[in-house]
Amino acid sequence: EGKFSKSRGVGVFGDMAQATGVPADVWRFYLLYLRPEGQDSSFCWADLMLKNNSELLNNLGNFINRAAMFVCKFFGGTVPSMELAAEDRRLLARVGLGLQQYHQLLEKVRWVPGG
């Protein structure tokens, strides 16, 4: 725990993260989960494990299980073909636009040394 310092070698850096064997997607999830808006954040190995297990795996597993049970219960275990109406296409277009805006906003967030 504590502030990372590249000059003092305090922290978990790219090559070190790779050497841990923790999958890159787990690192991505955790770093985005902790991403500070305007202040430093603190890193803790126990918190990485906790967030991975409780937030990512449990929630994702629960979502997948519920979706699979829904498909089995209402569709005989097979996802039916989807027919998109004009209203569906409009909704998808709006979601796509929102996703583009979201990505643009993420790109504008920059880390400022000493900030």
Buried (B, 14 or more C-beta within 10 A) or exposed (E): EEEBEEEEEEEBEEEEBEEEEBEEEBBEBBEEBBEEEEEEEEBEEEBBEEBBEEEBEEEEEEEEEEEEEEBEEEEEEEEEEEEEEEEEEEEEEEEEEEEEEEEEEEEEEEEEEEE
